[in-house]
Amino acid sequence: MSTYTEEVGEKLNNLLEKTYDAEKGFTKAAENIEHASLKSYFRNKAQERLNFGRELKQEIRSFNQDVDKGGSLTGKAHRAWMDVKSLFSADDEQSMLNEAIRGEKAAIEEYEDVINETSLPMSTKSVLQSQKSTITNGLAKINVLEDLH
C-alpha cells in the first residue's frame, strides 16, 4: 500500500532543496555564459526547476507536510564552484557544461532513489516520474549542445 509517511515528506523536501539548488545553479550558469544556445538552455532549465519546485511544494502540502525552505550546503558549494570556474577557466563554457551534465546525472539518481525506495502515493510517484523524464530528456539535449560547442 502506498502511503505518505514522514520519511516520504523528508525525502521530497530533500529533493525540493536540490531543485532550488539546481534552479540557482542554472541561473548562475546563464549569467556567466556568452554562447546564445547555452544561455537559452540554462535559462530554460532554471525555469523548469522553478516549476518543479512549485509542483513538489504542492505535493508535499497536499499531504499536510511542512515544506522546508532554502538551499543545501552542497548546492551553495556547487554554485561557488561554478563562479570560480567562470573566473579562472580558459574554457569556462565547457566547464559549466560539464558541471551541468554532472548535476543532471546526480538529479536523475536522486529521483530514482526516491521513486524506487519509497512507498509513494500515486500522485507523488507520477509527479516524480514526470520530472525525472524531463531531466533525462534535458540531459540528452545538453549532450548535443556539448557536441556542438
C-alpha atoms as a printed R data frame, in Angstrom:
    type eleno elety resid chain resno      x      y       z
1   ATOM     1    CA   MET     A     1  0.000  0.000   0.000
2   ATOM     2    CA   SER     A     2  1.303  3.437  -0.885
3   ATOM     3    CA   THR     A     3  1.259  5.914   1.963
4   ATOM     4    CA   TYR     A     4  2.629  9.339   2.626
5   ATOM     5    CA   THR     A     5  4.848  8.974   5.662
6   ATOM     6    CA   GLU     A     6  7.121 11.393   7.443
7   ATOM     7    CA   GLU     A     7 10.010  9.646   5.660
8   ATOM     8    CA   VAL     A     8  8.426 10.381   2.277
9   ATOM     9    CA   GLY     A     9  7.974 14.008   3.324
10  ATOM    10    CA   GLU     A    10 11.635 14.207   4.304
11  ATOM    11    CA   LYS     A    11 12.807 12.673   1.020
12  ATOM    12    CA   LEU     A    12 10.603 15.019  -1.004
13  ATOM    13    CA   ASN     A    13 11.881 18.013   0.959
14  ATOM    14    CA   ASN     A    14 15.458 16.905   0.227
15  ATOM    15    CA   LEU     A    15 14.554 16.659  -3.451
16  ATOM    16    CA   LEU     A    16 12.899 20.094  -3.250
17  ATOM    17    CA   GLU     A    17 16.051 21.553  -1.683
18  ATOM    18    CA   LYS     A    18 18.149 20.163  -4.528
19  ATOM    19    CA   THR     A    19 15.618 21.530  -7.016
20  ATOM    20    CA   TYR     A    20 16.117 25.010  -5.524
21  ATOM    21    CA   ASP     A    21 19.875 24.485  -5.835
22  ATOM    22    CA   ALA     A    22 19.591 23.423  -9.470
23  ATOM    23    CA   GLU     A    23 17.432 26.456 -10.301
24  ATOM    24    CA   LYS     A    24 20.004 28.800  -8.767
25  ATOM    25    CA   GLY     A    25 22.870 26.952 -10.457
26  ATOM    26    CA   PHE     A    26 21.263 27.135 -13.895
27  ATOM    27    CA   THR     A    27 20.504 30.824 -13.379
28  ATOM    28    CA   LYS     A    28 24.146 31.423 -12.416
29  ATOM    29    CA   ALA     A    29 25.350 29.478 -15.463
30  ATOM    30    CA   ALA     A    30 23.096 31.517 -17.789
31  ATOM    31    CA   GLU     A    31 24.543 34.718 -16.332
32  ATOM    32    CA   ASN     A    32 28.120 33.548 -16.948
33  ATOM    33    CA   ILE     A    33 27.829 32.199 -20.492
34  ATOM    34    CA   GLU     A    34 28.097 34.108 -23.766
35  ATOM    35    CA   HIS     A    35 27.088 31.297 -26.140
36  ATOM    36    CA   ALA     A    36 23.465 32.089 -27.116
37  ATOM    37    CA   SER     A    37 22.221 28.491 -27.327
38  ATOM    38    CA   LEU     A    38 23.772 27.582 -23.982
39  ATOM    39    CA   LYS     A    39 22.464 30.744 -22.333
40  ATOM    40    CA   SER     A    40 18.963 29.896 -23.556
41  ATOM    41    CA   TYR     A    41 19.317 26.283 -22.458
42  ATOM    42    CA   PHE     A    42 20.390 27.280 -18.931
43  ATOM    43    CA   ARG     A    43 17.598 29.859 -18.627
44  ATOM    44    CA   ASN     A    44 15.035 27.265 -19.693
45  ATOM    45    CA   LYS     A    45 16.443 24.745 -17.211
46  ATOM    46    CA   ALA     A    46 16.233 27.328 -14.400
47  ATOM    47    CA   GLN     A    47 12.561 27.971 -15.238
48  ATOM    48    CA   GLU     A    48 11.919 24.229 -15.439
49  ATOM    49    CA   ARG     A    49 13.366 23.732 -11.942
50  ATOM    50    CA   LEU     A    50 11.293 26.643 -10.621
51  ATOM    51    CA   ASN     A    51  8.206 24.836 -11.932
52  ATOM    52    CA   PHE     A    52  9.416 21.529 -10.458
53  ATOM    53    CA   GLY     A    53  9.771 23.217  -7.081
54  ATOM    54    CA   ARG     A    54  6.208 24.505  -7.240
55  ATOM    55    CA   GLU     A    55  4.920 21.028  -8.108
56  ATOM    56    CA   LEU     A    56  6.906 19.417  -5.298
57  ATOM    57    CA   LYS     A    57  5.734 22.005  -2.757
58  ATOM    58    CA   GLN     A    58  2.127 21.463  -3.819
59  ATOM    59    CA   GLU     A    59  2.532 17.700  -3.495
60  ATOM    60    CA   ILE     A    60  4.145 17.979  -0.055
61  ATOM    61    CA   ARG     A    61  1.426 20.340   1.187
62  ATOM    62    CA   SER     A    62 -1.351 18.151  -0.225
63  ATOM    63    CA   PHE     A    63 -0.342 15.540   2.357
64  ATOM    64    CA   ASN     A    64 -0.254 18.107   5.190
65  ATOM    65    CA   GLN     A    65  3.533 18.057   5.495
66  ATOM    66    CA   ASP     A    66  5.767 21.062   6.125
67  ATOM    67    CA   VAL     A    67  7.799 22.437   3.239
68  ATOM    68    CA   ASP     A    68 11.444 23.149   4.026
69  ATOM    69    CA   LYS     A    69 12.828 26.396   2.671
70  ATOM    70    CA   GLY     A    70 16.272 27.253   1.368
71  ATOM    71    CA   GLY     A    71 19.089 25.515  -0.414
72  ATOM    72    CA   SER     A    72 21.596 22.907   0.633
73  ATOM    73    CA   LEU     A    73 25.221 23.484   1.556
74  ATOM    74    CA   THR     A    74 26.196 21.215  -1.333
75  ATOM    75    CA   GLY     A    75 24.244 23.434  -3.726
76  ATOM    76    CA   LYS     A    76 25.899 26.591  -2.408
77  ATOM    77    CA   ALA     A    77 29.297 24.963  -2.837
78  ATOM    78    CA   HIS     A    78 28.344 23.878  -6.365
79  ATOM    79    CA   ARG     A    79 27.356 27.442  -7.334
80  ATOM    80    CA   ALA     A    80 30.542 28.802  -5.760
81  ATOM    81    CA   TRP     A    81 32.494 26.263  -7.800
82  ATOM    82    CA   MET     A    82 30.749 27.477 -10.966
83  ATOM    83    CA   ASP     A    83 31.670 31.080 -10.050
84  ATOM    84    CA   VAL     A    84 35.338 30.129  -9.603
85  ATOM    85    CA   LYS     A    85 35.314 28.146 -12.848
86  ATOM    86    CA   SER     A    86 33.868 31.107 -14.750
87  ATOM    87    CA   LEU     A    87 36.604 33.397 -13.419
88  ATOM    88    CA   PHE     A    88 39.636 31.170 -13.899
89  ATOM    89    CA   SER     A    89 38.859 28.658 -16.602
90  ATOM    90    CA   ALA     A    90 40.171 29.197 -20.096
91  ATOM    91    CA   ASP     A    91 37.161 27.290 -21.405
92  ATOM    92    CA   ASP     A    92 34.511 28.254 -18.857
93  ATOM    93    CA   GLU     A    93 31.569 27.350 -21.099
94  ATOM    94    CA   GLN     A    94 32.860 23.798 -21.412
95  ATOM    95    CA   SER     A    95 33.426 23.621 -17.662
96  ATOM    96    CA   MET     A    96 29.884 24.795 -16.964
97  ATOM    97    CA   LEU     A    97 28.500 22.302 -19.457
98  ATOM    98    CA   ASN     A    98 30.446 19.519 -17.748
99  ATOM    99    CA   GLU     A    99 29.195 20.624 -14.340
100 ATOM   100    CA   ALA     A   100 25.603 20.814 -15.606
101 ATOM   101    CA   ILE     A   101 25.882 17.293 -17.013
102 ATOM   102    CA   ARG     A   102 27.267 16.041 -13.699
103 ATOM   103    CA   GLY     A   103 24.447 17.763 -11.799
104 ATOM   104    CA   GLU     A   104 21.750 16.366 -14.075
105 ATOM   105    CA   LYS     A   105 23.099 12.818 -13.739
106 ATOM   106    CA   ALA     A   106 23.077 13.229  -9.944
107 ATOM   107    CA   ALA     A   107 19.495 14.557 -10.075
108 ATOM   108    CA   ILE     A   108 18.333 11.533 -12.078
109 ATOM   109    CA   GLU     A   109 19.885  9.223  -9.480
110 ATOM   110    CA   GLU     A   110 18.203 11.131  -6.652
111 ATOM   111    CA   TYR     A   111 14.813 10.895  -8.349
112 ATOM   112    CA   GLU     A   112 15.323  7.168  -8.934
113 ATOM   113    CA   ASP     A   113 16.205  6.670  -5.279
114 ATOM   114    CA   VAL     A   114 13.030  8.368  -4.083
115 ATOM   115    CA   ILE     A   115 10.825  6.666  -6.681
116 ATOM   116    CA   ASN     A   116 12.259  3.186  -6.077
117 ATOM   117    CA   GLU     A   117 12.941  3.173  -2.347
118 ATOM   118    CA   THR     A   118  9.782  4.724  -1.034
119 ATOM   119    CA   SER     A   119  6.178  3.673  -0.859
120 ATOM   120    CA   LEU     A   120  4.718  6.671  -2.649
121 ATOM   121    CA   PRO     A   121  1.150  7.761  -3.259
122 ATOM   122    CA   MET     A   122  0.334  7.546  -6.979
123 ATOM   123    CA   SER     A   123  0.089 11.335  -7.363
124 ATOM   124    CA   THR     A   124  3.579 11.788  -5.919
125 ATOM   125    CA   LYS     A   125  5.051  8.984  -7.998
126 ATOM   126    CA   SER     A   126  3.524 10.488 -11.130
127 ATOM   127    CA   VAL     A   127  4.998 13.945 -10.406
128 ATOM   128    CA   LEU     A   128  8.441 12.473  -9.718
129 ATOM   129    CA   GLN     A   129  8.446 10.239 -12.796
130 ATOM   130    CA   SER     A   130  7.416 13.159 -14.995
131 ATOM   131    CA   GLN     A   131 10.135 15.417 -13.574
132 ATOM   132    CA   LYS     A   132 12.767 12.676 -13.876
133 ATOM   133    CA   SER     A   133 11.771 12.107 -17.501
134 ATOM   134    CA   THR     A   134 12.119 15.832 -18.224
135 ATOM   135    CA   ILE     A   135 15.602 15.858 -16.637
136 ATOM   136    CA   THR     A   136 16.625 12.771 -18.647
137 ATOM   137    CA   ASN     A   137 15.447 14.386 -21.899
138 ATOM   138    CA   GLY     A   138 17.269 17.599 -20.975
139 ATOM   139    CA   LEU     A   139 20.450 15.642 -20.338
140 ATOM   140    CA   ALA     A   140 20.272 14.269 -23.875
141 ATOM   141    CA   LYS     A   141 19.890 17.839 -25.176
142 ATOM   142    CA   ILE     A   142 22.828 19.172 -23.168
143 ATOM   143    CA   ASN     A   143 24.979 16.347 -24.514
144 ATOM   144    CA   VAL     A   144 24.061 17.502 -28.054
145 ATOM   145    CA   LEU     A   145 24.905 21.115 -27.101
146 ATOM   146    CA   GLU     A   146 28.239 19.896 -25.756
147 ATOM   147    CA   ASP     A   147 28.976 18.249 -29.109
148 ATOM   148    CA   LEU     A   148 28.100 21.490 -30.938
149 ATOM   149    CA   HIS     A   149 30.224 23.613 -28.629
